[in-house]
Amino acid sequence: MTSPAAVKDRIQKWLNSTGFAVLATESAGQPHTSLIAITPVDEGQRLVFATYRNTRKFTNLMQNQRVSVLMDGSQRDSQDGTATSFVLSAVGRVQEINATSRPGLLGAHLEKHPDLATFTQAPDCVLLEVVVEAYQVVHGIDDVTWWCVDDLKNPSDKAS
């Protein structure tokens, strides 16, 4: 069995190396997906992203804050060409980032995504965060695990 410390490390490395994810929202039983630029904060406990207020995505989020965020980690080793398959999903709730936290989180988001500076300065752009409750880690069709964020907070304390 994989230790929480190893899982936390793998999740953290993947979140730091990826820039984009698919956000799944829902309204009145109708699913909707959107590509978003993400920035992990607090060791992956929160995922920051920006959107315009006048989008279906934002409307859906205001009606139902529960979301899933999918990140595809498939990659090829440049040395030997072997493929590594890794899919990570985060499940949680979205909330608007408050005015006190906004400057620091916007700075972190723009450091990772400098091309979004004009977009994030638009009057109708809002900065949001997914407060992650759990991660689903998929390495293959028969290799799927769920990890509660609380169990990953201090994995060295939980290792036997």
C-alpha positions as CSV (number, residue, x, y, z in Angstrom):
1,M,0.0,0.0,0.0
2,T,1.2,3.5,-0.8
3,S,1.9,5.7,2.1
4,P,0.1,9.1,2.6
5,A,3.5,10.8,2.4
6,A,4.3,9.3,-1.0
7,V,0.8,10.2,-2.3
8,K,1.0,13.7,-1.0
9,D,4.4,14.1,-2.7
10,R,3.2,12.8,-6.0
11,I,0.1,15.0,-5.9
12,Q,2.1,18.0,-5.0
13,K,4.7,17.4,-7.8
14,W,1.9,17.0,-10.3
15,L,0.0,20.1,-9.2
16,N,3.2,22.1,-9.5
17,S,3.9,20.9,-13.0
18,T,0.5,21.2,-14.5
19,G,-1.1,24.5,-15.5
20,F,-4.5,23.5,-16.8
21,A,-7.5,21.4,-15.7
22,V,-11.0,20.6,-16.7
23,L,-13.6,22.0,-14.3
24,A,-16.9,20.1,-14.1
25,T,-20.0,22.1,-12.9
26,E,-23.7,21.3,-12.9
27,S,-27.0,23.2,-13.0
28,A,-30.5,21.7,-13.0
29,G,-29.1,18.3,-13.9
30,Q,-27.1,19.6,-16.9
31,P,-23.3,19.0,-16.6
32,H,-20.9,21.6,-18.0
33,T,-17.1,21.4,-18.4
34,S,-14.6,24.2,-18.9
35,L,-10.8,24.3,-19.3
36,I,-9.3,26.5,-16.6
37,A,-5.8,27.6,-15.7
38,I,-5.1,26.5,-12.1
39,T,-2.6,27.4,-9.4
40,P,-2.3,25.2,-6.4
41,V,-1.9,26.8,-2.9
42,D,-1.6,25.4,0.6
43,E,0.1,22.2,-0.7
44,G,-2.8,21.5,-3.0
45,Q,-5.6,22.1,-0.4
46,R,-6.9,24.9,-2.6
47,L,-6.8,25.4,-6.4
48,V,-7.1,29.0,-7.6
49,F,-8.6,30.0,-11.0
50,A,-10.2,33.0,-12.7
51,T,-13.3,33.4,-14.8
52,Y,-15.7,36.1,-16.0
53,R,-18.9,36.6,-14.1
54,N,-21.0,36.4,-17.2
55,T,-20.2,32.8,-18.1
56,R,-22.2,29.6,-17.7
57,K,-19.4,28.3,-15.5
58,F,-19.8,31.1,-13.0
59,T,-23.6,30.9,-13.1
60,N,-23.4,27.2,-12.4
61,L,-21.0,27.8,-9.5
62,M,-23.3,30.3,-7.9
63,Q,-26.1,27.7,-8.0
64,N,-24.0,24.7,-6.9
65,Q,-20.6,25.2,-5.4
66,R,-19.7,21.4,-5.6
67,V,-17.2,20.7,-8.4
68,S,-14.7,18.2,-9.7
69,V,-11.4,19.2,-11.3
70,L,-9.7,16.8,-13.6
71,M,-5.9,16.9,-14.5
72,D,-4.4,14.5,-17.0
73,G,-0.9,13.6,-16.1
74,S,0.0,11.4,-19.0
75,Q,3.6,12.0,-20.1
76,R,6.5,10.5,-21.9
77,D,10.0,10.2,-20.5
78,S,12.3,12.1,-22.8
79,Q,15.2,9.7,-22.0
80,D,13.6,6.3,-22.9
81,G,10.2,7.2,-24.4
82,T,8.2,5.2,-21.8
83,A,4.7,6.5,-21.0
84,T,3.5,7.3,-17.6
85,S,-0.3,7.4,-17.1
86,F,-1.6,9.5,-14.2
87,V,-5.0,11.2,-13.8
88,L,-5.8,13.3,-10.8
89,S,-9.2,14.6,-9.8
90,A,-10.0,17.0,-7.1
91,V,-13.4,17.1,-5.5
92,G,-14.5,20.1,-3.4
93,R,-16.4,23.4,-3.2
94,V,-15.8,26.6,-4.9
95,Q,-15.8,30.0,-3.2
96,E,-14.9,33.5,-4.3
97,I,-11.6,34.7,-2.9
98,N,-12.1,37.5,-0.4
99,A,-10.6,41.0,-0.8
100,T,-8.0,40.4,1.9
101,S,-6.5,37.3,0.3
102,R,-7.0,38.4,-3.3
103,P,-3.7,40.3,-3.9
104,G,-1.5,37.5,-2.7
105,L,-3.4,34.7,-4.5
106,L,-3.7,36.8,-7.7
107,G,0.1,37.3,-7.5
108,A,0.7,33.6,-7.2
109,H,-1.8,32.9,-10.0
110,L,-0.1,35.4,-12.3
111,E,3.4,34.1,-11.4
112,K,2.3,30.7,-12.8
113,H,0.2,32.1,-15.6
114,P,1.7,35.5,-16.6
115,D,-0.3,35.6,-19.8
116,L,-3.5,36.0,-17.8
117,A,-2.6,39.5,-16.5
118,T,-5.0,41.4,-18.8
119,F,-7.8,38.8,-18.3
120,T,-7.6,39.0,-14.5
121,Q,-7.7,42.8,-14.6
122,A,-11.0,42.9,-16.4
123,P,-13.8,44.4,-14.3
124,D,-16.0,41.3,-14.6
125,C,-13.2,38.8,-13.9
126,V,-13.5,37.0,-10.5
127,L,-10.8,35.0,-8.7
128,L,-12.1,31.8,-7.2
129,E,-10.7,28.8,-5.4
130,V,-11.7,25.2,-5.1
131,V,-11.4,24.1,-1.5
132,V,-10.3,20.5,-2.1
133,E,-11.9,17.8,0.1
134,A,-10.4,14.7,-1.6
135,Y,-8.3,13.6,-4.5
136,Q,-8.9,10.6,-6.7
137,V,-5.6,9.2,-8.0
138,V,-5.8,7.0,-11.1
139,H,-2.8,5.1,-12.4
140,G,-4.8,2.6,-14.5
141,I,-8.2,1.0,-14.9
142,D,-7.6,-1.2,-11.8
143,D,-5.4,1.2,-9.9
144,V,-7.7,3.9,-8.4
145,T,-7.5,5.4,-4.9
146,W,-9.2,8.2,-3.0
147,W,-7.4,10.4,-0.5
148,C,-9.0,12.8,1.9
149,V,-7.1,16.1,2.0
150,D,-7.2,15.9,5.9
151,D,-5.4,12.6,5.7
152,L,-2.6,14.1,3.5
153,K,-2.1,17.2,5.7
154,N,0.5,15.7,8.0
155,P,1.3,12.3,6.4
156,S,4.4,11.7,8.4
157,D,2.2,11.7,11.5
158,K,0.0,9.0,10.0
159,A,2.8,6.7,8.7
160,S,3.3,3.5,10.6
